[in-house]
């Protein structure tokens, strides 16, 4: 198995990358005003989203958030995003979907500092928090988003249990991430065995691959400009540019990228 595959197979390695790589990346990218750390999304035909001019450069990344978040109505809802990155998605949803409140949490303190300084939107706030130990009361959120982050969590089952705990009965978990093909059955089983009921799921690998192609040139230039040469290979994998290991794995069908809409069961159903 290639070394990159191991990065997503062992909890301690994922934890190390999260605690060391992401804060370092945030500090290096702050001056570039990078608002999205996720891959992108492009349908055929293209999604006809009307964006503000300030959002247009990030259209492909916004489209991934739109695909995931639009699976339920977030208007006037209490929304939590776990692993909000640099807050671009949190800002866009807060401005366009009219939730009553939107809290973005992330384990990366540098990322949270960036979000607080960069995004000033009514009802939107950010705080540091652990996906596997959420700092919120039971049944306090109407919807929880998690986009392209859970593969980094050492304890995925603990994460799903926390999502179920914090969601209100009938609340929605709006989720997207990727796994290597051999890990997909275990991934699906963990979700099926949770206190969440599956509403919809989609294999969006082809859409994400198109999004990667759209952002490829910009991401390549960014990595080479902001990271020292010894980190280029890891950075290009992180950015998912053509020729990188993660891009080629997705293109070859070795990696599956999926979106999900799950719903917290009523108390009497559990």
C-alpha positions in Angstrom: 0.0 0.0 0.0 1.5 3.4 -0.9 2.5 5.6 2.0 -0.3 8.1 1.2 -2.9 5.4 1.8 -1.6 5.0 5.3 -2.2 8.6 6.1 -5.9 7.8 6.1 -5.7 4.4 7.8 -4.1 5.1 11.2 -5.5 7.3 13.9 -2.2 8.6 15.4 -1.0 9.7 12.0 -4.2 11.6 11.2 -4.0 13.3 14.6 -0.4 14.3 14.0 -1.3 15.8 10.6 -4.2 17.7 12.0 -2.3 19.1 15.0 0.8 20.0 13.1 0.0 20.4 9.4 -3.2 22.5 9.5 -2.0 25.3 11.9 1.2 25.6 9.9 -0.8 25.7 6.6 -3.1 28.4 8.0 -0.2 30.6 9.0 1.3 30.3 5.6 -2.0 31.0 3.8 -3.3 33.9 5.9 -1.8 36.5 3.6 -3.4 34.9 0.6 -6.9 35.1 2.0 -7.7 31.5 1.4 -11.2 30.9 2.6 -11.8 27.2 1.6 -9.6 24.2 2.5 -11.9 21.6 0.9 -11.9 20.2 -2.6 -14.5 21.5 -5.1 -17.6 20.4 -6.9 -18.8 20.8 -10.5 -21.9 19.2 -12.1 -22.8 18.7 -15.7 -24.6 20.9 -16.6 -23.1 23.4 -14.1 -25.0 24.5 -11.1 -26.6 27.9 -11.8 -25.8 29.6 -8.5 -25.9 33.4 -8.4 -22.9 34.5 -6.4 -21.7 37.8 -5.1 -18.6 39.0 -6.9 -16.5 38.4 -3.8 -17.6 34.7 -3.8 -17.1 34.1 -7.5 -13.4 33.2 -7.3 -14.4 30.3 -5.0 -17.4 29.1 -7.0 -16.3 25.5 -7.3 -15.7 25.2 -3.5 -19.0 27.1 -2.8 -20.8 24.5 -5.0 -19.7 21.7 -2.7 -21.1 23.5 0.3 -24.3 24.2 -1.7 -24.7 20.5 -2.6 -24.3 19.4 1.0 -26.2 22.2 2.8 -29.2 22.3 0.4 -30.3 18.8 1.4 -32.5 20.5 4.0 -33.9 23.9 4.8 -31.6 25.8 7.2 -33.6 29.0 7.5 -34.1 30.0 11.1 -32.2 26.9 12.3 -29.4 26.5 14.8 -26.6 25.2 12.7 -23.2 23.8 13.7 -20.3 23.2 11.3 -17.7 20.8 12.7 -14.2 21.4 11.2 -15.0 24.7 9.6 -11.5 25.3 8.2 -11.0 28.9 7.2 -14.7 29.6 7.4 -15.6 30.3 3.8 -18.4 27.8 3.8 -19.7 29.0 7.1 -19.8 32.6 5.9 -21.5 31.7 2.6 -24.2 29.6 4.2 -24.8 32.3 6.9 -25.2 35.0 4.3 -27.4 33.0 1.9 -29.4 30.4 3.8 -30.6 32.6 6.7 -30.0 30.2 9.7 -30.9 31.7 13.1 -27.3 30.9 14.3 -24.3 29.3 12.8 -21.3 28.1 14.9 -18.1 26.9 13.2 -15.7 24.9 15.3 -12.3 23.6 14.5 -9.4 22.0 16.4 -7.0 24.4 14.7 -6.6 27.5 16.9 -4.8 29.4 14.1 -7.8 28.7 11.8 -10.3 29.9 14.4 -8.3 33.2 14.8 -8.4 33.6 11.1 -12.1 33.0 10.9 -12.9 35.5 13.6 -10.8 38.2 12.0 -12.0 37.5 8.4 -15.7 36.7 8.7 -18.1 39.2 10.3 -21.6 38.0 9.6 -24.7 38.4 11.7 -25.4 35.2 13.7 -22.0 33.6 12.7 -19.5 32.7 15.4 -16.4 30.5 15.7 -14.8 28.6 18.5 -12.1 26.0 19.0 -13.5 22.5 19.6 -12.9 18.8 19.2 -15.1 16.9 16.8 -15.0 13.9 19.1 -15.9 15.9 22.3 -18.3 18.6 21.1 -18.7 21.5 23.6 -22.5 21.7 23.2 -25.5 20.4 25.2 -27.5 17.4 24.2 -30.1 18.0 21.5 -29.1 21.6 21.0 -28.6 21.8 17.2 -31.1 21.6 14.3 -28.5 20.8 11.8 -24.8 19.8 11.7 -22.5 20.1 8.8 -19.2 18.2 8.3 -17.4 18.5 5.0 -14.2 16.7 4.1 -12.8 16.4 7.5 -13.8 13.1 9.2 -11.1 11.1 7.5 -8.7 12.9 9.9 -10.5 11.9 13.1 -8.8 9.1 15.1 -12.2 8.0 16.5 -14.9 8.1 13.8 -17.4 6.2 15.9 -16.9 8.7 18.7 -17.5 11.6 16.3 -20.8 10.1 15.0 -21.9 9.5 18.6 -21.3 13.1 19.4 -23.2 14.3 16.3 -26.2 12.2 17.4 -26.0 13.5 20.9 -25.9 17.2 20.0 -28.6 17.0 17.2 -32.2 17.6 18.2 -34.6 14.8 17.4 -35.3 14.9 13.7 -32.3 17.2 13.2 -30.2 16.7 10.1 -26.5 15.7 9.7 -25.3 17.1 6.3 -22.0 15.3 5.5 -19.5 14.8 2.8 -16.1 13.0 2.8 -14.0 10.4 1.1 -12.5 7.0 1.8 -10.4 4.5 0.0 -12.6 1.8 -1.6 -11.5 -0.9 0.8 -12.7 1.2 3.8 -16.1 2.1 2.4 -18.0 -0.9 3.9 -16.7 -0.1 7.4 -17.6 3.6 6.8 -21.2 2.8 5.7 -21.7 0.3 8.5 -20.6 2.9 11.1 -23.3 5.3 9.9 -25.9 2.6 9.6 -25.3 1.5 13.2 -25.6 5.0 14.6 -28.6 6.8 16.0 -29.0 8.5 12.6 -31.4 7.4 9.8 -30.1 7.7 6.2 -32.2 10.0 4.0 -30.0 10.3 0.9 -26.5 9.5 -0.2 -24.7 10.2 -3.4 -21.3 9.2 -4.9 -20.0 12.6 -6.0 -16.5 11.4 -7.0 -16.9 12.6 -10.6 -18.2 16.0 -9.6 -15.4 16.5 -7.1 -12.9 15.5 -9.8 -14.3 18.2 -12.1 -14.0 20.7 -9.3 -10.4 19.7 -8.7 -9.7 20.4 -12.4 -11.3 23.8 -12.2 -9.1 24.8 -9.2 -5.9 23.0 -10.3 -3.9 25.9 -11.8 -4.6 28.3 -8.9 -3.9 25.6 -6.3 -0.6 24.6 -7.9 0.6 28.2 -8.0 -0.5 28.7 -4.4 1.3 25.7 -3.1 4.6 26.5 -4.9 4.3 30.2 -3.7 3.5 29.6 -0.1 5.2 26.3 0.9 8.9 25.4 1.0 9.9 22.9 -1.7 10.2 19.9 0.7 6.5 20.3 1.5 5.3 20.7 -2.2 4.4 17.0 -2.6 2.3 17.0 0.6 0.8 20.3 -0.3 -0.2 19.2 -3.8 -1.8 16.1 -2.4 -3.7 18.2 0.0 -4.8 20.5 -2.8 -5.8 17.6 -5.0 -4.2 18.8 -8.2 -3.9 16.5 -11.3 -1.0 14.2 -10.9 -1.1 14.2 -7.1 -1.7 10.9 -5.5 -5.2 11.7 -4.1 -6.3 13.1 -7.5 -5.1 10.0 -9.3 -6.7 7.7 -6.7 -10.1 9.4 -7.2 -9.7 9.4 -11.0 -8.9 5.6 -11.0 -11.8 4.8 -8.7 -9.6 3.8 -5.8 -11.1 6.6 -3.7 -14.8 7.2 -3.2 -16.1 10.7 -2.4 -19.7 10.7 -1.0 -22.3 13.0 0.3 -25.0 12.1 2.9 -28.1 13.4 4.5 -28.9 11.7 7.8 -31.5 12.5 10.4 -31.5 12.0 14.1 -34.2 9.6 15.2 -37.0 10.6 17.5 -36.2 9.7 21.1 -38.8 7.0 21.2 -37.2 5.4 18.1 -33.8 5.0 19.7 
